[in-house]
Amino acid sequence: MVDYHKKFTAMGYRVLIYSGDHDLCIPFTGTEAWVRSLGYRVVDSWQPWHFGGQVAGYTQGYDHNLTFLTIKGSGHTVPEYKPKESLAFYAHWLFGQKI
């Protein structure tokens, strides 16, 4: 998968990788380690993103248009656990807006 992500980001595609912070199948710390294994430089350090006036998770931006995002209180199937938050972050990302 690393090769695919490097190929797509080298072609200029934006990439969003997200993970629930209560995911017991693949903990977000493992996903974060995998993202770091790509070797991309952090361009936006951890910052909260909000939904409904509450912190809904955290984002970190990397060069090559890659964003890693966590969703507070979500398990493995994020849209099932947090459907409103999922729609919010995904819609923002699709429209190129800051999450």
N, CA, C and O atoms as a Tinker XYZ file with bonds, in Angstrom:
   396  protein
     1  N      0.811000   -1.199000    0.000000    73     2
     2  CA     0.000000    0.000000    0.000000    64     1     3
     3  C      0.856000    1.265000    0.000000    63     2     4     5
     4  O      0.456000    2.285000   -0.561000    81     3
     5  N      2.018000    1.203000    0.619000    73     3     6
     6  CA     2.881000    2.384000    0.651000    64     5     7
     7  C      3.194000    2.833000   -0.775000    63     6     8     9
     8  O      3.139000    4.025000   -1.078000    81     7
     9  N      3.522000    1.881000   -1.649000    73     7    10
    10  CA     3.852000    2.241000   -3.029000    64     9    11
    11  C      2.682000    2.913000   -3.737000    63    10    12    13
    12  O      2.878000    3.876000   -4.478000    81    11
    13  N      1.466000    2.415000   -3.516000    73    11    14
    14  CA     0.290000    3.034000   -4.140000    64    13    15
    15  C      0.092000    4.463000   -3.648000    63    14    16    17
    16  O     -0.164000    5.363000   -4.448000    81    15
    17  N      0.208000    4.676000   -2.353000    73    15    18
    18  CA     0.016000    6.021000   -1.820000    64    17    19
    19  C      1.092000    6.966000   -2.330000    63    18    20    21
    20  O      0.797000    8.114000   -2.662000    81    19
    21  N      2.308000    6.512000   -2.396000    73    19    22
    22  CA     3.378000    7.371000   -2.909000    64    21    23
    23  C      3.148000    7.694000   -4.383000    63    22    24    25
    24  O      3.398000    8.815000   -4.824000    81    23
    25  N      2.671000    6.706000   -5.145000    73    23    26
    26  CA     2.393000    6.920000   -6.561000    64    25    27
    27  C      1.286000    7.966000   -6.742000    63    26    28    29
    28  O      1.438000    8.898000   -7.533000    81    27
    29  N      0.179000    7.815000   -6.013000    73    27    30
    30  CA    -0.940000    8.734000   -6.171000    64    29    31
    31  C     -0.611000   10.142000   -5.690000    63    30    32    33
    32  O     -1.001000   11.119000   -6.329000    81    31
    33  N      0.093000   10.257000   -4.585000    73    31    34
    34  CA     0.444000   11.592000   -4.108000    64    33    35
    35  C      1.463000   12.252000   -5.039000    63    34    36    37
    36  O      1.447000   13.471000   -5.211000    81    35
    37  N      2.350000   11.452000   -5.639000    73    35    38
    38  CA     3.310000   12.004000   -6.599000    64    37    39
    39  C      2.598000   12.527000   -7.841000    63    38    40    41
    40  O      3.099000   13.427000   -8.515000    81    39
    41  N      1.431000   11.965000   -8.144000    73    39    42
    42  CA     0.635000   12.412000   -9.292000    64    41    43
    43  C     -0.215000   13.631000   -8.943000    63    42    44    45
    44  O     -0.917000   14.165000   -9.801000    81    43
    45  N     -0.154000   14.074000   -7.681000    73    43    46
    46  CA    -0.866000   15.268000   -7.278000    64    45    47
    47  C     -2.225000   15.029000   -6.639000    63    46    48    49
    48  O     -2.923000   15.987000   -6.309000    81    47
    49  N     -2.612000   13.779000   -6.458000    73    47    50
    50  CA    -3.893000   13.488000   -5.820000    64    49    51
    51  C     -3.844000   13.811000   -4.333000    63    50    52    53
    52  O     -2.833000   13.583000   -3.669000    81    51
    53  N     -4.947000   14.345000   -3.819000    73    51    54
    54  CA    -5.058000   14.565000   -2.379000    64    53    55
    55  C     -5.452000   13.238000   -1.743000    63    54    56    57
    56  O     -6.213000   12.461000   -2.319000    81    55
    57  N     -4.930000   12.991000   -0.561000    73    55    58
    58  CA    -5.217000   11.741000    0.153000    64    57    59
    59  C     -5.680000   12.079000    1.563000    63    58    60    61
    60  O     -5.071000   12.891000    2.259000    81    59
    61  N     -6.775000   11.436000    1.968000    73    59    62
    62  CA    -7.291000   11.560000    3.329000    64    61    63
    63  C     -7.295000   10.169000    3.947000    63    62    64    65
    64  O     -7.918000    9.245000    3.423000    81    63
    65  N     -6.603000   10.033000    5.047000    73    63    66
    66  CA    -6.593000    8.787000    5.805000    64    65    67
    67  C     -7.184000    9.107000    7.162000    63    66    68    69
    68  O     -6.735000   10.023000    7.851000    81    67
    69  N     -8.210000    8.332000    7.543000    73    67    70
    70  CA    -8.862000    8.617000    8.820000    64    69    71
    71  C     -9.011000    7.356000    9.637000    63    70    72    73
    72  O     -8.993000    6.240000    9.117000    81    71
    73  N     -9.160000    7.568000   10.949000    73    71    74
    74  CA    -9.239000    6.455000   11.879000    64    73    75
    75  C    -10.007000    6.870000   13.123000    63    74    76    77
    76  O     -9.793000    7.958000   13.659000    81    75
    77  N    -10.902000    6.001000   13.582000    73    75    78
    78  CA   -11.587000    6.243000   14.841000    64    77    79
    79  C    -10.618000    6.072000   16.000000    63    78    80    81
    80  O     -9.759000    5.191000   15.970000    81    79
    81  N    -10.753000    6.910000   17.021000    73    79    82
    82  CA    -9.804000    6.799000   18.137000    64    81    83
    83  C    -10.182000    5.699000   19.127000    63    82    84    85
    84  O     -9.456000    5.468000   20.094000    81    83
    85  N    -11.311000    5.014000   18.900000    73    83    86
    86  CA   -11.686000    3.860000   19.727000    64    85    87
    87  C    -11.713000    2.586000   18.901000    63    86    88    89
    88  O    -12.402000    1.630000   19.257000    81    87
    89  N    -10.980000    2.561000   17.813000    73    87    90
    90  CA   -10.924000    1.405000   16.918000    64    89    91
    91  C    -10.058000    0.326000   17.546000    63    90    92    93
    92  O     -8.846000    0.493000   17.675000    81    91
    93  N    -10.678000   -0.779000   17.936000    73    91    94
    94  CA    -9.935000   -1.869000   18.561000    64    93    95
    95  C     -9.343000   -2.824000   17.534000    63    94    96    97
    96  O     -8.463000   -3.618000   17.864000    81    95
    97  N     -9.819000   -2.754000   16.284000    73    95    98
    98  CA    -9.272000   -3.608000   15.224000    64    97    99
    99  C     -7.924000   -3.078000   14.745000    63    98   100   101
   100  O     -6.935000   -3.809000   14.683000    81    99
   101  N     -7.911000   -1.799000   14.409000    73    99   102
   102  CA    -6.695000   -1.133000   13.938000    64   101   103
   103  C     -6.600000    0.197000   14.687000    63   102   104   105
   104  O     -7.137000    1.199000   14.214000    81   103
   105  N     -5.945000    0.231000   15.819000    73   103   106
   106  CA    -5.861000    1.463000   16.611000    64   105   107
   107  C     -5.274000    2.615000   15.795000    63   106   108   109
   108  O     -4.410000    2.414000   14.941000    81   107
   109  N     -5.761000    3.826000   16.076000    73   107   110
   110  CA    -5.289000    4.988000   15.316000    64   109   111
   111  C     -3.788000    5.178000   15.456000    63   110   112   113
   112  O     -3.156000    5.752000   14.569000    81   111
   113  N     -3.208000    4.711000   16.547000    73   111   114
   114  CA    -1.755000    4.849000   16.711000    64   113   115
   115  C     -1.017000    4.005000   15.676000    63   114   116   117
   116  O      0.062000    4.383000   15.220000    81   115
   117  N     -1.592000    2.868000   15.306000    73   115   118
   118  CA    -1.004000    2.042000   14.251000    64   117   119
   119  C     -1.135000    2.708000   12.895000    63   118   120   121
   120  O     -0.207000    2.676000   12.087000    81   119
   121  N     -2.290000    3.311000   12.646000    73   119   122
   122  CA    -2.493000    4.035000   11.387000    64   121   123
   123  C     -1.548000    5.228000   11.315000    63   122   124   125
   124  O     -0.966000    5.509000   10.268000    81   123
   125  N     -1.405000    5.917000   12.426000    73   123   126
   126  CA    -0.477000    7.054000   12.468000    64   125   127
   127  C      0.958000    6.602000   12.166000    63   126   128   129
   128  O      1.679000    7.274000   11.428000    81   127
   129  N      1.362000    5.485000   12.727000    73   127   130
   130  CA     2.709000    4.959000   12.467000    64   129   131
   131  C      2.873000    4.606000   10.987000    63   130   132   133
   132  O      3.922000    4.843000   10.389000    81   131
   133  N      1.808000    4.031000   10.410000    73   131   134
   134  CA     1.863000    3.686000    8.987000    64   133   135
   135  C      2.011000    4.950000    8.147000    63   134   136   137
   136  O      2.813000    4.985000    7.214000    81   135
   137  N      1.242000    5.990000    8.473000    73   135   138
   138  CA     1.340000    7.255000    7.742000    64   137   139
   139  C      2.758000    7.810000    7.859000    63   138   140   141
   140  O      3.330000    8.269000    6.870000    81   139
   141  N      3.319000    7.769000    9.054000    73   139   142
   142  CA     4.702000    8.257000    9.239000    64   141   143
   143  C      5.693000    7.445000    8.411000    63   142   144   145
   144  O      6.718000    7.970000    7.974000    81   143
   145  N      5.387000    6.153000    8.193000    73   143   146
   146  CA     6.305000    5.297000    7.423000    64   145   147
   147  C      6.433000    5.738000    5.967000    63   146   148   149
   148  O      7.371000    5.335000    5.279000    81   147
   149  N      5.494000    6.564000    5.490000    73   147   150
   150  CA     5.601000    7.095000    4.134000    64   149   151
   151  C      6.781000    8.049000    4.008000    63   150   152   153
   152  O      7.293000    8.278000    2.912000    81   151
   153  N      7.210000    8.606000    5.145000    73   151   154
   154  CA     8.367000    9.501000    5.147000    64   153   155
   155  C      8.050000   10.930000    4.748000    63   154   156   157
   156  O      8.961000   11.703000    4.451000    81   155
   157  N      6.769000   11.297000    4.737000    73   155   158
   158  CA     6.392000   12.653000    4.377000    64   157   159
   159  C      6.581000   13.591000    5.568000    63   158   160   161
   160  O      6.430000   13.200000    6.725000    81   159
   161  N      6.912000   14.819000    5.252000    73   159   162
   162  CA     7.146000   15.839000    6.273000    64   161   163
   163  C      5.813000   16.380000    6.782000    63   162   164   165
   164  O      4.888000   16.596000    5.999000    81   163
   165  N      5.716000   16.599000    8.093000    73   163   166
   166  CA     4.530000   17.213000    8.686000    64   165   167
   167  C      4.516000   18.688000    8.318000    63   166   168   169
   168  O      5.499000   19.395000    8.538000    81   167
   169  N      3.394000   19.157000    7.752000    73   167   170
   170  CA     3.272000   20.575000    7.394000    64   169   171
   171  C      2.248000   21.282000    8.281000    63   170   172   173
   172  O      2.302000   22.503000    8.426000    81   171
   173  N      1.332000   20.547000    8.866000    73   171   174
   174  CA     0.358000   21.090000    9.822000    64   173   175
   175  C      0.312000   20.150000   11.011000    63   174   176   177
   176  O     -0.229000   19.048000   10.921000    81   175
   177  N      0.884000   20.591000   12.132000    73   175   178
   178  CA     0.900000   19.744000   13.330000    64   177   179
   179  C     -0.513000   19.511000   13.838000    63   178   180   181
   180  O     -1.456000   20.189000   13.430000    81   179
   181  N     -0.645000   18.545000   14.731000    73   179   182
   182  CA    -1.943000   18.164000   15.278000    64   181   183
   183  C     -2.758000   19.370000   15.678000    63   182   184   185
   184  O     -2.289000   20.256000   16.393000    81   183
   185  N     -3.991000   19.387000   15.202000    73   183   186
   186  CA    -4.925000   20.425000   15.599000    64   185   187
   187  C     -6.331000   19.838000   15.632000    63   186   188   189
   188  O     -6.640000   18.939000   14.850000    81   187
   189  N     -7.181000   20.327000   16.518000    73   187   190
   190  CA    -8.534000   19.772000   16.607000    64   189   191
   191  C     -9.389000   20.212000   15.425000    63   190   192   193
   192  O     -9.188000   21.284000   14.852000    81   191
   193  N    -10.341000   19.363000   15.078000    73   191   194
   194  CA   -11.395000   19.794000   14.164000    64   193   195
   195  C    -12.703000   19.689000   14.937000    63   194   196   197
   196  O    -12.829000   18.876000   15.852000    81   195
   197  N    -13.663000   20.506000   14.569000    73   195   198
   198  CA   -14.873000   20.645000   15.367000    64   197   199
   199  C    -16.126000   20.276000   14.584000    63   198   200   201
   200  O    -16.189000   20.423000   13.363000    81   199
   201  N    -17.106000   19.798000   15.313000    73   199   202
   202  CA   -18.432000   19.535000   14.760000    64   201   203
   203  C    -19.442000   19.787000   15.867000    63   202   204   205
   204  O    -19.299000   19.278000   16.979000    81   203
   205  N    -20.452000   20.566000   15.560000    73   203   206
   206  CA   -21.485000   20.852000   16.555000    64   205   207
   207  C    -20.965000   21.539000   17.798000    63   206   208   209
   208  O    -21.486000   21.321000   18.892000    81   207
   209  N    -19.939000   22.372000   17.644000    73   207   210
   210  CA   -19.388000   23.100000   18.777000    64   209   211
   211  C    -18.510000   22.272000   19.702000    63   210   212   213
   212  O    -18.134000   22.730000   20.781000    81   211
   213  N    -18.184000   21.061000   19.284000    73   211   214
   214  CA   -17.357000   20.167000   20.099000    64   213   215
   215  C    -16.126000   19.725000   19.296000    63   214   216   217
   216  O    -16.150000   19.715000   18.065000    81   215
   217  N    -15.066000   19.366000   19.999000    73   215   218
   218  CA   -13.914000   18.761000   19.328000    64   217   219
   219  C    -14.353000   17.377000   18.853000    63   218   220   221
   220  O    -14.779000   16.539000   19.648000    81   219
   221  N    -14.240000   17.154000   17.547000    73   219   222
   222  CA   -14.681000   15.891000   16.960000    64   221   223
   223  C    -13.515000   14.972000   16.628000    63   222   224   225
   224  O    -13.723000   13.822000   16.242000    81   223
   225  N    -12.307000   15.460000   16.773000    73   223   226
   226  CA   -11.112000   14.671000   16.475000    64   225   227
   227  C     -9.947000   15.611000   16.219000    63   226   228   229
   228  O     -9.979000   16.787000   16.580000    81   227
   229  N     -8.916000   15.062000   15.586000    73   227   230
   230  CA    -7.701000   15.837000   15.333000    64   229   231
   231  C     -7.194000   15.543000   13.930000    63   230   232   233
   232  O     -7.402000   14.454000   13.395000    81   231
   233  N     -6.528000   16.523000   13.346000    73   231   234
   234  CA    -5.932000   16.342000   12.022000    64   233   235
   235  C     -4.448000   16.666000   12.074000    63   234   236   237
   236  O     -3.976000   17.434000   12.912000    81   235
   237  N     -3.744000   16.056000   11.155000    73   235   238
   238  CA    -2.339000   16.399000   10.947000    64   237   239
   239  C     -2.106000   16.349000    9.446000    63   238   240   241
   240  O     -2.458000   15.375000    8.781000    81   239
   241  N     -1.508000   17.413000    8.923000    73   239   242
   242  CA    -1.242000   17.486000    7.490000    64   241   243
   243  C      0.205000   17.164000    7.172000    63   242   244   245
   244  O      1.120000   17.510000    7.920000    81   243
   245  N      0.388000   16.501000    6.058000    73   243   246
   246  CA     1.721000   16.130000    5.579000    64   245   247
   247  C      1.927000   16.715000    4.193000    63   246   248   249
   248  O      0.965000   17.063000    3.509000    81   247
   249  N      3.193000   16.824000    3.778000    73   247   250
   250  CA     3.404000   17.286000    2.415000    64   249   251
   251  C      2.845000   16.241000    1.447000    63   250   252   253
   252  O      2.438000   15.156000    1.861000    81   251
   253  N      2.831000   16.571000    0.180000    73   251   254
   254  CA     2.244000   15.727000   -0.868000    64   253   255
   255  C      0.731000   15.592000   -0.713000    63   254   256   257
   256  O      0.154000   14.588000   -1.131000    81   255
   257  N      0.083000   16.599000   -0.114000    73   255   258
   258  CA    -1.386000   16.650000   -0.005000    64   257   259
   259  C     -1.999000   15.492000    0.767000    63   258   260   261
   260  O     -3.089000   15.035000    0.423000    81   259
   261  N     -1.331000   15.015000    1.788000    73   259   262
   262  CA    -1.854000   13.923000    2.598000    64   261   263
   263  C     -2.324000   14.457000    3.945000    63   262   264   265
   264  O     -1.608000   15.212000    4.603000    81   263
   265  N     -3.521000   14.065000    4.352000    73   263   266
   266  CA    -4.089000   14.455000    5.639000    64   265   267
   267  C     -4.438000   13.205000    6.428000    63   266   268   269
   268  O     -5.028000   12.271000    5.886000    81   267
   269  N     -4.078000   13.185000    7.698000    73   267   270
   270  CA    -4.486000   12.120000    8.620000    64   269   271
   271  C     -5.445000   12.737000    9.620000    63   270   272   273
   272  O     -5.179000   13.804000   10.172000    81   271
   273  N     -6.568000   12.057000    9.852000    73   271   274
   274  CA    -7.623000   12.600000   10.684000    64   273   275
   275  C     -8.116000   11.527000   11.646000    63   274   276   277
   276  O     -8.261000   10.364000   11.269000    81   275
   277  N     -8.372000   11.923000   12.887000    73   275   278
   278  CA    -8.987000   11.001000   13.846000    64   277   279
   279  C    -10.399000   11.484000   14.157000    63   278   280   281
   280  O    -10.704000   12.672000   14.046000    81   279
   281  N    -11.253000   10.541000   14.548000    73   279   282
   282  CA   -12.623000   10.838000   14.907000    64   281   283
   283  C    -12.842000   10.371000   16.332000    63   282   284   285
   284  O    -12.757000    9.180000   16.630000    81   283
   285  N    -13.127000   11.331000   17.215000    73   283   286
   286  CA   -13.314000   11.024000   18.636000    64   285   287
   287  C    -14.519000   10.114000   18.852000    63   286   288   289
   288  O    -15.599000   10.349000   18.310000    81   287
   289  N    -14.313000    9.073000   19.652000    73   287   290
   290  CA   -15.401000    8.194000   20.054000    64   289   291
   291  C    -15.849000    7.204000   19.002000    63   290   292   293
   292  O    -16.879000    6.552000   19.173000    81   291
   293  N    -15.105000    7.074000   17.921000    73   291   294
   294  CA   -15.510000    6.164000   16.853000    64   293   295
   295  C    -14.686000    4.886000   16.877000    63   294   296   297
   296  O    -13.495000    4.883000   17.189000    81   295
   297  N    -15.367000    3.806000   16.537000    73   295   298
   298  CA   -14.706000    2.526000   16.359000    64   297   299
   299  C    -14.259000    2.362000   14.919000    63   298   300   301
   300  O    -14.063000    3.345000   14.204000    81   299
   301  N    -14.098000    1.102000   14.491000    73   299   302
   302  CA   -13.519000    0.776000   13.193000    64   301   303
   303  C    -14.356000    1.289000   12.015000    63   302   304   305
   304  O    -13.798000    1.810000   11.048000    81   303
   305  N    -15.661000    1.152000   12.082000    73   303   306
   306  CA   -16.518000    1.589000   10.982000    64   305   307
   307  C    -17.036000    2.995000   11.302000    63   306   308   309
   308  O    -18.144000    3.171000   11.807000    81   307
   309  N    -16.210000    3.974000   10.997000    73   307   310
   310  CA   -16.451000    5.359000   11.402000    64   309   311
   311  C    -17.846000    5.866000   11.009000    63   310   312   313
   312  O    -18.529000    6.430000   11.863000    81   311
   313  N    -18.301000    5.693000    9.761000    73   311   314
   314  CA   -19.633000    6.209000    9.424000    64   313   315
   315  C    -20.763000    5.557000   10.233000    63   314   316   317
   316  O    -21.814000    6.168000   10.425000    81   315
   317  N    -20.560000    4.354000   10.693000    73   315   318
   318  CA   -21.568000    3.701000   11.527000    64   317   319
   319  C    -21.608000    4.317000   12.925000    63   318   320   321
   320  O    -22.684000    4.560000   13.472000    81   319
   321  N    -20.440000    4.564000   13.493000    73   319   322
   322  CA   -20.353000    5.117000   14.842000    64   321   323
   323  C    -20.662000    6.612000   14.884000    63   322   324   325
   324  O    -21.341000    7.085000   15.795000    81   323
   325  N    -20.167000    7.341000   13.908000    73   323   326
   326  CA   -20.265000    8.810000   13.896000    64   325   327
   327  C    -20.721000    9.300000   12.514000    63   326   328   329
   328  O    -19.940000    9.926000   11.798000    81   327
   329  N    -21.973000    9.023000   12.133000    73   327   330
   330  CA   -22.413000    9.375000   10.773000    64   329   331
   331  C    -22.399000   10.879000   10.481000    63   330   332   333
   332  O    -21.992000   11.284000    9.391000    81   331
   333  N    -22.827000   11.701000   11.416000    73   331   334
   334  CA   -22.867000   13.147000   11.163000    64   333   335
   335  C    -21.470000   13.718000   11.035000    63   334   336   337
   336  O    -21.192000   14.523000   10.145000    81   335
   337  N    -20.598000   13.296000   11.929000    73   335   338
   338  CA   -19.219000   13.768000   11.883000    64   337   339
   339  C    -18.537000   13.286000   10.596000    63   338   340   341
   340  O    -17.763000   14.020000    9.982000    81   339
   341  N    -18.831000   12.055000   10.203000    73   339   342
   342  CA   -18.246000   11.499000    8.978000    64   341   343
   343  C    -18.648000   12.323000    7.765000    63   342   344   345
   344  O    -17.808000   12.676000    6.938000    81   343
   345  N    -19.930000   12.623000    7.665000    73   343   346
   346  CA   -20.399000   13.431000    6.543000    64   345   347
   347  C    -19.740000   14.806000    6.566000    63   346   348   349
   348  O    -19.372000   15.335000    5.517000    81   347
   349  N    -19.591000   15.381000    7.746000    73   347   350
   350  CA   -18.993000   16.714000    7.860000    64   349   351
   351  C    -17.545000   16.721000    7.380000    63   350   352   353
   352  O    -17.181000   17.546000    6.542000    81   351
   353  N    -16.707000   15.813000    7.900000    73   351   354
   354  CA   -15.297000   15.873000    7.498000    64   353   355
   355  C    -15.123000   15.484000    6.046000    63   354   356   357
   356  O    -14.291000   16.058000    5.344000    81   355
   357  N    -15.899000   14.515000    5.588000    73   355   358
   358  CA   -15.744000   14.056000    4.211000    64   357   359
   359  C    -16.209000   15.126000    3.220000    63   358   360   361
   360  O    -15.565000   15.347000    2.196000    81   359
   361  N    -17.326000   15.787000    3.526000    73   359   362
   362  CA   -17.819000   16.855000    2.651000    64   361   363
   363  C    -16.805000   17.999000    2.580000    63   362   364   365
   364  O    -16.530000   18.526000    1.501000    81   363
   365  N    -16.256000   18.376000    3.722000    73   363   366
   366  CA   -15.236000   19.429000    3.720000    64   365   367
   367  C    -14.054000   19.023000    2.856000    63   366   368   369
   368  O    -13.550000   19.824000    2.069000    81   367
   369  N    -13.616000   17.794000    3.000000    73   367   370
   370  CA   -12.451000   17.329000    2.245000    64   369   371
   371  C    -12.767000   17.294000    0.741000    63   370   372   373
   372  O    -11.957000   17.734000   -0.075000    81   371
   373  N    -13.938000   16.772000    0.383000    73   371   374
   374  CA   -14.307000   16.699000   -1.035000    64   373   375
   375  C    -14.345000   18.077000   -1.702000    63   374   376   377
   376  O    -13.963000   18.229000   -2.862000    81   375
   377  N    -14.812000   19.077000   -0.948000    73   375   378
   378  CA   -14.914000   20.424000   -1.497000    64   377   379
   379  C    -13.628000   21.227000   -1.313000    63   378   380   381
   380  O    -13.593000   22.420000   -1.617000    81   379
   381  N    -12.585000   20.589000   -0.823000    73   379   382
   382  CA   -11.296000   21.265000   -0.675000    64   381   383
   383  C    -11.258000   22.276000    0.440000    63   382   384   385
   384  O    -10.397000   23.155000    0.454000    81   383
   385  N    -12.188000   22.165000    1.384000    73   383   386
   386  CA   -12.249000   23.089000    2.512000    64   385   387
   387  C    -11.442000   22.550000    3.678000    63   386   388   389
   388  O    -11.232000   21.344000    3.801000    81   387
   389  N    -11.002000   23.439000    4.515000    73   387   390
   390  CA   -10.258000   23.040000    5.709000    64   389   391
   391  C    -11.194000   22.269000    6.648000    63   390   392   393
   392  O    -12.317000   22.697000    6.917000    81   391
   393  N    -10.717000   21.151000    7.127000    73   391   394
   394  CA   -11.513000   20.328000    8.047000    64   393   395
   395  C    -11.361000   20.879000    9.443000    63   394   396
   396  O    -11.945000   20.343000   10.385000    81   395
